[in-house]
Amino acid sequence: MRIVMISIPPFADCDFPLIKALRDAGHEVYYIVRLAPFFDKTTLLEFEKIQCKSGIYPASSYSAFAMWHEWLDLDKVFVSNDSVGKTGWASFRLFLSEWRLIDRIKPDVVHYVNIPNAFHFPLLLKYKKKSLCVVHDPIPHSGEGSFRDTIKRMFLPYVCSKFVLLNHLQDEVFCRKWHVSPQRIFHASLGPYTCYTVFGKTQVPGPPFILFMGRFSPYKGIDFALKAFNRIRDRFPEVRLVIAGAGPICFDTKLYSGKNDVEILHRYLTVKEVADYVSSAKFVVCPYTDATQSGVIQTSFALCTPVVATRVGNFSEVVEDGITGLLVPPRDVEGLSMAFGRLLGDAELLEKMRENIAKRNSEGGQSWKAIAGKYVEVYSR
C-alpha cells in the first residue's frame, strides 16, 4: 500500500514510530512535513535554520532528518518549506506544489495528521475516498481554540471521508458538534514515543525529582501539582519538583517563589534533555483539568517512567492505575498529594511499574505493530 502522510513537526514523535511500523509491515510511506519558522524546534526535529525560499525540499536539505534514517525512508520524506509562515499567496503556491507532488506519487491513501490547513481542503476533496484525518483534539482544550480553527472544523466533514480519533470517549460530542456520521469514525491509539530511546539516558544531576513537562496552558493544572507538592514536601525533603515548559506563566507564582525545592525551567527542553529528564524523574505528573490524550504520557512510557495523571480524556485508558502509574480525579489536590506520597514512599512499587511499562511497550494492543495494523484496517475500508 502506498501512503502519503501529511503532518507538521510537533507530531513527529508520534508520526515516526507509526511510519516505522507501517514500513516494517511492507507498506510504502511518503512523509510530507510542513515547516514554518515557528516550528523550527519542536519535538524530535530541531532545525538550526530553515530554507529562506518557500518550496518543496528533500529531507537531505535538512540535517535534522539524518539521524532518523532507520525510522524513515529519507528518499520519501519531503519538507514543504513555508519561509514566511503566514497564510497568503506564497502559502497557496506552496500548496499547489504539494498537490503536484502527491499526484506524482499516486497514493492509495492520504493520511492527514490533525486539522488540515484550509489550502489542503481541495486536495482532500480530490482524494476524498482515499483520505482520512487523524484528529488529535476532537474538541479544543479549554482556553484554546480560535475562530479560524472552528471554521475549518465545520467544513472538514465535507472534504474528508474518514476520521480517526485516538480515544473512544469523545465520539458522541465530536459527531454532534461537527455533524459527522458515527459510521465515519474509526479508532486508533497513541503508542509509546519510542523514538526518544535513540538519545540514550544521562542522569540529571542533583536531588531526586518529580517532573511536569510540556507547554504551559491553564488546562494543564500546574497549580494543582504545586499545591499537592507543598503538602508532601516536609515528608520528603530530599525531593524537588521540576516544572519545564514554554508559554506564558499561567500558575500562581506564590506557590513556588522563595522555595529552593521547586525548579522552573521556563523554556522548551531540547530533545536530548527530554530523554534525560523523563528517564531520571521518579515519576511524571500530568495534573490536567481536561484533555483528549497526552504525548507526555507516551514519552514517559517510552522511557519506562511511571505517571501520576488525572482521570480526563483517555488517560484512564492509557495509564493502568496501580500498574503503570496512578490516577486521581481532576482538580483534586488531596488526591494528587496522596499519589505523590505513595510513589515516593514505595521504591519497590515504582520499580515494578517501570517493569510493567517495559512489558507493555513490546506486547499487546499498545505496541506500534498493533496500532499500525489498526490503521491499515481503516485504510482498507
Secondary structure, DSSP 8 states (H G I E B T S, - for coil): -EEEEEE-GGGHHHHHHHHHHHHHTT-EEEEEEEE-GGGSEETTEE-S---SS-EEEEGGG-GGGGGGTTTS-GGGEEEEE-SS-SSSHHHHHHHHHHHHHHHHH--SEEEEESS--GGGHHHHHHTGGGEEEEES-SS--TT---HHHHHHHHHGGGT-SEEEES-STTHHHHHHHHT--GGGEEE------GGGGGG------SS-EEEEES---GGG-HHHHHHHHHHHTTT-TT-EEEEE--S---S-GGGTTT-TTEEEE-S---HHHHHHHHHHSSEEEE--SS-S--HHHHHHHHTT--EEEES-TTHHHHS-BTTTEEEE-TT-HHHHHHHHHHHHT-HHHHHHHHHHHHHHHHSGGGSHHHHHHHHHHHHH-
